[in-house]
């Protein structure tokens, strides 16, 4: 059973998320503040963490820092903060996704499912480190290096690359990618994929105009060839 840790100081929201997640078969643990969250993460070893930034004791960014290095669970920030600087700070501190309040429950649950699938896929991958002639992808560490240096990827770029690398050699369809990364309401937004594939190629391909690793299958999807 997938374990979810929800961290928020709003008891009504905690209750709503507990009910909705438990109804879908998740094992749910909750924490009302940052210190309790860190203890709960160590005790329950959650598969996914949902984290509010505005906690009563320590800021959510500090919680992210406290998790760094020993907790590999993907973190979905759930916050009322809408400023771009807050989003950038959270993502740069290790968050995997950022959802602003108020939010739609179905889309939020889709993001939970996507995070849980990614966590499970990486945990069971037989080859968590994939090496090409140009770059290396460490799925467990969520790290990409090229010529000995780290390549900075946005969370969406990483999510897209991760899906392709996990399914290396196989076609991954537009619908599957869009549902996994953005949710079921985005299944027709193929231009999102074109934009992010172009960004990945600029960062990873030796010749972005003639990709060697991140390949397009017109009208169908994309494929990673190591």
N, C-alpha and C positions, 0 to 999 in steps of 0.2 A: 504494500500500500504506500502510495506517495505521501510523504510528510510535508506539510506546509506550516511554516511559522509566520504568523501575522503580527506585526508590531505597530500598534497605534494607541494613542491615548483616548480615543473616542469609544466609549463602551458600546454605543449603539452600532457603530460601524463594525467593531470587532464581532458583535453578536451576529450581524447580518452576513458577514463574510464566513464566519464559522458555520452558520446554517447552510449557506449556499455551497460551500466547499464540501462539507460533510455529506450533504445530499448527493453529491457527485462522486462519493467514494474516497475522498481524501481524508487522511489523518491530520487533524488541525490542532495546532498549539498556538496560544496567543501570549502576547507580552504587552503591558501598558507603558513601558518606558525602555530606555536604551540599555541600562544595566541588566534588567531582567531579560532583555532580548539576547544579550551576549551569553548569559548563563544558559538560557533555553537552547541557543544554537549549539552550545557545547554538549548539553545533556541529550537533546533529541536528534541531533545530526539531521536537520531538515534537508529535503531535496530542493525546495524552493523557499525563499524568504520574501515576504511582502513587507516593505518598510516605509513608515511615515518619516518625514524629515523633522517635523515640528514636535519633538518629544519633550516631556516636562523636565527631564534631568540632563540629558546630553543631546546634542544635535545628531540627526540621522547621519550626517557626513562623518561624525566621530564613530558612529556604530559601524559604518562601512570600513573605516580605518581599523577598527578593532577586529573585524572579521578577516581582514586581509592576511593572507599567508597561511591560514589554517582551515578556513571554511571555503569549500569550492562550490557551494550552492549558489545558483543564479539568484540575483536580488532584483526584484521589481519594486522600484520606488513608487509609492502612492502618496501624492502630496498635493496640498492646496496651492503651493508655490508655482506660479506660472512664468516667472521671470526666466529668460534664457540663461542667465548666469547661474541660477540655481540648478537648472537641468545639466548644464555643462559640468558644474562642480560635482554633481552626483555621478554622472557617467564617467568622468575622469577619475573618480574615487573608487570605481569598481562596480557600479550598478550596471545591470544588463538591460534594463528597460525603465521607462519613466512614464507614469500615468498621472494625469492631473485630476483632481477632484473638482466638481462632481464627475462621475464616470458612469458609463453604461455597463451593467453587470455582465451581459453576454460577451461583450468585447473583452472585458477584463478577464473573464473565465477562459476565453480563447488564448489570451496572453499567458495565463497560468499553464494551460495545457501545452503551449509551445515551449515554455521554459522547462517544464517537466520532461517533455520529450527530448529536448536538447541535452538536459542533464543526464537522462538515462542512456541516450545514445553514446555520449562521450564516455560514460562510466563503463559501458560494455564494449567499447571499441577495441578491437584486437591490435590496432596500430595507432596509438594516440599521437604519435609524432610522424608527420608525413614530410618527406624531404624531396624537393625537386632540385634541378640544377641551378635555379635562381633564388628560391626562397624556401623556408622551412615553416611548417605550421604545427604548433604544439597544441593539440585540442584540449588536453587536460589543464594546461596553464593558460589557455586562451591567449596565446602569444604567437606573433608572426615575426620572423627575422629575415633580413635580406642583406647579404654581404656583411654579416656579423652585427648588424644594427637592428634594433627593434623598429618595426613598421607600425605607426599609429593608425589604427582603424577605428572608425566610429562603431557603436554597438550594432547598428544596422548592417554596416559593411561586414563586421565580424559574423553576425548571424547568417548572412548570405553565404559567405565563404565557408563557414562551418558546415552548413547543410550540403554544399557541393563537395567538400572534402570528405565528409563522412560517407557520402554516396559516390566516392570517386569511381570514375569509369562508367557511371550510370547516368542516364538522362533524368533530370529532376524537372518536372513540369512547372509551367507558369503558375497554375492554380495552387499547387502544393507549396511553392515558395511564397506566394503572396499570402496564403492563409497562415502559414507558419510565422511569417515575419510581421505582418500587419493586421491579420485577423480576417474573418470570413467576409466582411463587408468590402474588402479590397480586391476581390478575385479578378476583377476586370481591369485593374490598374497596371497593365503590363509596362507602361512607361516608367513606373517606379523601378522595375528591375533593370531596364536599360540604363537608367541614370546610375544606379549603384554598381552595376557591372562595369560601366565605363570608369567609375572611380577606382574600383578594385584593379582593373587592368592598368590604370595609370600608376598605381602604387606597386604592382607585383610583376607585370609582364615586361620582358626585355624590349618588346616591340608592341606597344598597346594597340596599334592599328592592325597588327597581324598576330592575334593572341595564340599562344602556344598551349596554355594551361586552362584558361577559362573560356570555354568554347560555347558558341551559340548554335542551337539547332532551330532553324527558322520555323516560327509558328508553333513550336512545341515546348522549348525550355532551354536549359543550360546543362553543361556537363564539365566536370573537372577531370583533366587527364594529367596525372603526375609525370 
